[in-house]
């Protein structure tokens, strides 16, 4: 530690691998003050302007909002809220093109500016040293501050770390060509930046605070040294101009000599790095209660008539900024879409739609001319095959193998890309800058990173789905086992309770016995009901049998009559008197016919008497069965059931008696009919003979 401080005091710093020295192109913008622009007519605010998740909406279409009012809220630690940069009305909430190399569309808020620029109520903090740790973290989080150096990581998470911090490094290098936003901010607002550094010092309590700045910013260096001359803990470190010295890991290497391992974070080495613009935003949020609603943006390039740095409200369309800077086409007016780059020439990306809004990480809008940057106007790529010169590997600040990364990216070999530490690439563009084959290496890396991240998200979703399925399966199995155990325990408890000689056990036993008795009684009652219902059927069957017997007797009588009629036909003989013979035969026939019906009637009466006797015998048997019903003591245990049984027995007796009476009546009627039938038959026969 002491050796590091001694080297810093002697202005002796370390070096990182590789790096390049491209033309700076900063003169056109670093000699003019930051310009305050007029309000645009409409602002487009993406809900997500940082690494992490978007917040939850707090407004709807038609709502009027005030300057500084929160439009989203943080429902997740990685969600950062968005605020209204000025007063106006929410005119739409829909997807729109955002500042991204892919040109994707995301959910955005459209605010129609009313021009009044009315603030919400603010609470100014006179002495931030009186605030607690959590109060400061809350103010930073509620202000929606994310890293403004390019990464966009939520600041409240980065500064809410363990207390063992050795170095707090403030990144003021601003190494990329054309960009001078941080340079002008340090010149004009050095006091506010130092206040932000003091707030971070109160949160992190680091051993040393180092401000790393390149030597091509003399005015900013002077302003910082003047603002920190009374603070021994803060040291302004002037570094040699070299690209990309503003990279986080490269700046750590320059100032401390430490290398951050692949896949590790600086915090693991006791180091925290913050950008100067982020420090300014922290000061505004904690002291002035001003959320992050604006930032300094460099408008550069020879296609602009008035290049300079401007205060741009977040959500301002790029087309409005270009209009304010006097965007012209020198000899390229025939181009329908002149090239516009968001960011610097090394790490920026082209935007195809000038309605793309400014976000928290936008530090430069570059509009080059064809003579200034001919490659930006060349739609037909001049890429040729790699000649394996190795220059890309020599200048790579992360000590990677760019040519092998490119081959694996073309082959979509994600496993090999991971082995080659693709995600250690900081997209600085140094490899593409020196490539003699004009291969856009950084573009291949960006596409490969996006594909790998997408695949990782799909794998993560599949793994979570599998975990949920397994958890549900285990839960259902546990519930099944628990139910079985519960039933077993309940059965064992009942059995144990019944086996005990206690009043409760006796009551339980009697209850079981009563239940069993009720079941047996129901079964017996059902069987008796079936028997009783069957008896009337038997009586009716007997009556039917008697009817059939009567019909048979009548049929036999008719048959005999026909036979007799045939026998009585006249037959003349010389020896016998015909008249005497006929009279004698008729008299005999009449006697026989009179005797036959009486005999048949007697037989039927005997059968009916036998059926009645049989029915009476069955009635006696039933009475005997009824006599075997439960005793009065048992009836007292179940009085309601016994009453129901007695009622059923009485009803059955009444039905049996009615059936017997009905059978007797039918039998008497049939007997009377049979007595009349023979007499009528005899009369008819006598008339025929006469």
Buried (B, 14 or more C-beta within 10 A) or exposed (E): EEEBEEBBEEEEBBEBBBBBEBEBBBEBBBEBEBBEBEBBEBBBBBBBBBBBBBBEBBBEEEBBBBBBBBBBEBEEEEBBBBBBBBBBBBEEBEEBBBBBBEBEBBBBBBBEBBEEBBBBEEEEBEEBEEBEEEEBBBBBBBBBBBBBBBBBBBBBBBBBBEEEBBBBBBBBBBBBBBBBBBBBBBBBBBEBBBBBBBBBBBBBEBBBBBBBBBEBBEEBBBBBBEBBEEEEBBBBBBBEEBBBBBBBBBBBBBBBEBBBEEEEEBBEBBBBBBBBBBBBBBBBBBBEBBBBBBBBBBBBBBBBEEBBBBEBBBBBBBBBBBEBBEBBEEEBEEEEEBBBBBBBBBBBBBBEBBEBBBBBBBBBBBBBBBEBBEEBBEEEEEEEEBEEEEBBBBBBBBEBBBBBBBBBBEEEBBEBBEEBBBBBBBBBBBBBBBBEBEBBBBBBBBBBBEBBEEEEEEEEEEEEEEEEEEEEEEEEEEEEEEEEEEEEEEEEEEEEBBEEEEEEBEEBEEEEEEEEBEEEBEEEBEEBEEEBEEBBEBBEEBBEEBEEBBEEBBEEBEEBBEEBEEEBEEEEEEEEEEEEBEEEBBEEBBEEBEEBBEEBBEEBBEBBEEBBEEBEEBBEEBEEEBEEBBEEEEBEEBEEBBEEBEEEBEEBBEBBEEBBEBBBEBBEEBBEEBEEBBEEBBEEBEEEBE
